[in-house]
Amino acid sequence: MSARVTVAAVAVAVLAWLGVVERGVRLQAGVPGAAAAGDLAGAEADLRAARFLNPDAGPDLRRAVLYQGSGREAEAVALLEAVLRREPDNLPAWGLLRTFAGQRDPAAARRALEARRRLDPQGARAG
């Protein structure tokens, strides 16, 4: 019985992933109904969907960059802090937090720099 449940769960995951891939193909081909280039809301929706299907923090980091680029700095920092609560050793997230917090939140930037130094002592000296 558990084998059937496992096979069904894998099948659902594969079908969901194929849907994401198909949407990506449609986006590249310019199919109507897909998010157009420069469509920030569509990009955000795609990244939220990618986060649902992928436990990796990559989609969240990209969404934080999207927020920062569209002037939503507070949301970018909040999203990065959420990623870091889940993954305290995520070096790219600490780097983005340091960059995005910058002048706005010097304490967060300092925390990010300290974490980068702890996680990557050689690389943190260079940056």
C-alpha positions as CSV (number, residue, x, y, z in Angstrom):
1,M,0.0,0.0,0.0
2,S,2.8,2.5,0.9
3,A,4.4,1.7,-2.4
4,R,1.3,2.9,-4.3
5,V,1.1,6.0,-2.2
6,T,4.8,6.8,-3.0
7,V,4.3,6.1,-6.7
8,A,1.2,8.4,-6.7
9,A,3.1,11.2,-4.9
10,V,6.0,10.9,-7.4
11,A,3.5,11.0,-10.3
12,V,1.9,14.1,-8.9
13,A,5.2,15.8,-8.4
14,V,6.3,14.9,-12.0
15,L,3.1,16.2,-13.5
16,A,3.5,19.5,-11.5
17,W,7.1,19.9,-12.7
18,L,6.1,19.2,-16.3
19,G,3.5,22.0,-15.9
20,V,6.2,24.4,-14.7
21,V,8.4,23.4,-17.6
22,E,5.6,23.8,-20.1
23,R,4.9,27.3,-18.8
24,G,8.5,28.2,-19.1
25,V,8.5,27.0,-22.8
26,R,5.3,29.1,-23.4
27,L,6.9,32.1,-21.7
28,Q,10.0,31.8,-24.0
29,A,7.8,31.4,-27.1
30,G,5.6,34.3,-26.2
31,V,2.4,32.4,-25.9
32,P,-0.6,34.5,-25.0
33,G,-1.7,34.1,-21.4
34,A,1.9,33.6,-20.1
35,A,3.7,36.3,-18.2
36,A,5.4,38.7,-20.6
37,A,9.0,39.9,-20.4
38,G,9.0,42.7,-17.8
39,D,5.9,41.5,-16.1
40,L,6.9,41.7,-12.5
41,A,3.7,40.3,-11.1
42,G,3.9,37.3,-13.4
43,A,7.5,36.8,-12.5
44,E,6.6,36.9,-8.8
45,A,3.8,34.4,-9.3
46,D,6.2,32.0,-11.1
47,L,8.8,32.3,-8.4
48,R,6.1,31.6,-5.7
49,A,5.0,28.5,-7.6
50,A,8.6,27.4,-8.0
51,R,9.1,27.7,-4.3
52,F,6.1,25.5,-3.7
53,L,7.5,22.7,-6.0
54,N,11.2,23.1,-4.9
55,P,12.4,23.1,-1.3
56,D,15.6,24.9,-2.5
57,A,15.8,28.6,-1.5
58,G,16.8,29.7,-5.0
59,P,13.3,30.9,-6.0
60,D,13.0,32.9,-2.8
61,L,16.4,34.5,-3.4
62,R,15.4,35.4,-6.9
63,R,12.1,36.8,-5.6
64,A,14.1,39.0,-3.1
65,V,16.1,40.3,-6.0
66,L,12.9,41.0,-7.9
67,Y,11.5,42.9,-4.8
68,Q,14.7,44.9,-4.4
69,G,14.8,45.8,-8.1
70,S,11.2,47.1,-8.0
71,G,11.8,49.3,-4.9
72,R,10.3,46.9,-2.3
73,E,13.4,46.8,-0.1
74,A,11.6,46.0,3.1
75,E,9.9,42.9,1.5
76,A,13.2,41.8,0.1
77,V,14.9,42.0,3.5
78,A,11.9,40.2,5.2
79,L,12.0,37.4,2.6
80,L,15.8,37.0,3.1
81,E,15.4,36.8,6.8
82,A,12.7,34.1,6.4
83,V,15.1,32.1,4.2
84,L,17.8,32.5,6.8
85,R,15.5,31.3,9.6
86,R,15.0,28.1,7.6
87,E,18.6,27.9,6.4
88,P,21.0,29.7,8.7
89,D,24.0,28.5,6.7
90,N,22.8,29.9,3.3
91,L,25.8,32.0,2.2
92,P,24.1,33.6,-0.9
93,A,21.2,34.7,1.3
94,W,23.6,36.3,3.8
95,G,25.3,38.1,0.9
96,L,22.1,39.4,-0.5
97,L,20.9,40.5,3.0
98,R,24.2,42.4,3.5
99,T,23.7,44.1,0.2
100,F,20.0,44.9,0.5
101,A,20.1,46.0,4.2
102,G,23.0,48.3,3.6
103,Q,22.4,51.8,4.8
104,R,18.7,51.1,5.7
105,D,19.5,48.6,8.4
106,P,23.2,48.7,9.5
107,A,22.6,46.1,12.3
108,A,21.3,43.5,9.7
109,A,24.2,44.3,7.4
110,R,26.6,43.7,10.2
111,R,24.9,40.4,11.2
112,A,25.1,39.4,7.6
113,L,28.8,40.2,7.3
114,E,29.6,38.3,10.5
115,A,27.7,35.3,9.2
116,R,29.5,35.4,5.9
117,R,32.8,35.5,7.8
118,R,31.8,32.6,9.9
119,L,30.6,30.5,6.9
120,D,33.4,31.5,4.4
121,P,36.3,33.1,6.2
122,Q,38.4,33.3,3.0
123,G,35.7,34.7,0.8
124,A,34.4,37.2,3.3
125,R,37.8,38.9,3.5
126,A,37.6,39.6,-0.2
127,G,34.1,41.1,-0.1
